[in-house]
Amino acid sequence: MCVTFIKCGWCGWDASIVAVFGGYIMTKTLFTNRILAHASLATVRRLLADPLNLPMWATAVTTVAPATNGYTLERAGAAINQSERLRVTTHDNQVIYQGVGDQLAYQVTFTLTADASGQTTVDEQVSLLEEAPSWLPLPLIKPVMQRDFQRKLNQFAALAGAHRDDD
């Protein structure tokens, strides 16, 4: 697999092109967030890897149901993707969500790093898997999206801390 990093001169986003099975998927990194969870890497990974936990920390998500090749999820209130298909994969110390909704296709990569005190740093990278619709003013809503994702990540850290002794 070959990874090439480029920087867009117009918007400044980092983009990566990843070769997969002879084809290319272009992802545009929108933003990254970080939290420190007071829980072991095993607990953090277990909670992230099971999408049925999403409503406990991503509170706009009201329904998560197993489906062919992943899950379907529904959100309450106004959302860019009211419903979507979600696929979750894990690799070593990463949990990857790939969501395809009626408006956006995205990827959230959670990279987990344990420290000596038993806590886990979670780095969250949010990327688009395809071009955003032309009606969506991404440069304007990107900071709002990043704050919202950071809020959800903070809620996840609280959830993980409450389950830290579950190992």
C-alpha positions in Angstrom: 0.0 0.0 0.0 1.3 3.4 -0.9 0.4 6.6 0.9 1.2 10.1 -0.6 0.5 13.3 1.4 -0.3 16.5 -0.4 -1.4 19.9 0.8 -4.1 21.9 -0.9 -2.9 25.3 -1.8 -6.4 26.8 -1.8 -7.8 25.6 1.5 -4.7 24.4 3.3 -6.2 21.0 4.1 -3.8 18.0 4.3 -5.0 15.3 2.0 -3.8 11.8 1.6 -4.2 9.5 -1.4 -4.2 5.8 -0.4 -3.9 3.0 -2.9 -6.3 0.2 -2.1 -6.6 -2.9 -4.4 -5.2 -0.9 -7.3 -7.7 1.9 -6.9 -7.4 5.2 -5.1 -9.5 6.7 -2.3 -8.9 10.3 -1.6 -9.5 11.5 1.9 -9.4 15.2 3.0 -8.4 15.6 6.6 -10.8 18.2 8.1 -9.4 18.3 11.6 -8.0 16.4 14.5 -8.9 16.3 18.2 -7.3 14.7 21.3 -8.3 13.6 24.7 -6.8 11.8 27.6 -9.1 9.0 28.9 -8.6 7.8 32.4 -9.0 4.2 31.3 -6.8 1.4 29.8 -6.2 1.1 26.1 -8.2 -2.2 26.2 -11.2 -0.5 27.7 -11.1 2.5 25.3 -10.6 0.2 22.3 -13.5 -2.1 23.4 -15.9 0.9 23.9 -15.0 2.5 20.5 -15.1 -0.8 18.6 -18.7 -1.4 19.5 -21.0 1.1 17.7 -23.9 0.1 20.0 -22.1 2.4 22.6 -22.4 5.5 20.4 -25.7 6.8 21.9 -23.9 6.9 25.3 -21.4 9.5 24.1 -22.6 10.8 20.7 -26.0 11.8 22.1 -27.6 12.9 18.8 -27.3 9.3 17.7 -30.6 7.7 18.7 -30.5 4.3 17.0 -27.7 2.0 16.1 -28.7 -1.4 14.6 -26.6 -4.2 13.1 -26.9 -4.5 9.3 -25.2 -6.3 6.5 -21.6 -5.3 6.4 -21.8 -2.9 9.4 -24.5 -0.9 11.2 -27.2 1.6 10.4 -27.6 4.7 12.6 -30.2 7.4 13.0 -29.8 10.9 14.5 -32.3 13.1 16.3 -32.6 16.8 15.3 -30.8 18.6 12.5 -27.8 16.8 11.1 -25.9 16.7 7.8 -26.5 13.0 7.7 -29.8 12.1 9.4 -29.1 8.4 8.8 -26.1 6.5 7.5 -24.4 3.2 7.1 -21.4 2.7 9.4 -18.6 0.3 9.1 -16.1 -0.2 12.0 -12.7 -1.7 11.6 -9.8 -2.2 14.1 -6.1 -2.4 13.4 -3.6 -2.6 16.2 -4.1 0.5 18.2 -6.7 2.1 15.8 -10.4 2.0 15.5 -11.8 3.4 12.3 -15.4 4.4 11.6 -16.4 4.9 7.9 -19.8 6.5 7.6 -21.8 6.9 4.4 -24.9 9.1 4.7 -27.3 10.8 2.3 -25.0 14.0 2.3 -21.5 13.1 3.4 -19.1 10.1 3.4 -16.5 10.4 6.1 -13.9 8.5 8.1 -13.0 9.0 11.7 -9.7 7.3 12.8 -9.1 6.9 16.5 -5.5 6.3 17.3 -4.9 5.0 20.9 -1.7 5.4 22.9 -1.4 4.0 26.4 0.8 5.7 29.0 2.7 4.3 32.0 -0.1 5.3 34.4 -2.8 3.3 32.6 -4.4 6.2 30.9 -5.0 6.3 27.1 -4.5 9.2 24.7 -7.1 9.2 21.9 -6.2 11.1 18.7 -9.3 11.5 16.5 -8.8 12.4 12.8 -11.9 13.3 10.8 -11.7 13.0 7.0 -14.0 13.2 4.1 -14.0 10.2 1.7 -15.5 12.2 -1.2 -16.1 15.7 -2.2 -18.7 17.6 0.0 -21.9 18.7 -1.7 -21.5 22.1 -3.4 -24.2 23.6 -1.1 -22.2 22.8 2.1 -19.9 25.7 3.1 -17.2 23.5 4.6 -14.8 26.3 5.4 -17.5 28.0 7.5 -18.8 24.9 9.3 -15.5 23.1 9.8 -14.8 24.9 13.2 -18.3 24.1 14.4 -17.9 20.5 13.4 -14.5 20.3 15.2 -16.0 21.7 18.4 -18.9 19.3 18.2 -16.6 16.3 17.6 -14.4 17.5 20.5 -17.4 17.7 22.8 -18.4 14.1 21.8 -14.8 12.9 22.4 -14.9 14.5 25.9 -18.1 12.7 26.6 -16.5 9.5 25.4 -13.5 10.1 27.8 -16.0 10.4 30.7 -17.7 7.1 29.6 -14.4 5.3 29.3 -13.4 6.6 32.8 -16.6 5.2 34.2 -15.7 1.8 32.7 -12.0 1.8 33.6 -12.3 -1.1 36.0 -14.2 -3.3 33.5 -11.0 -5.1 32.2 
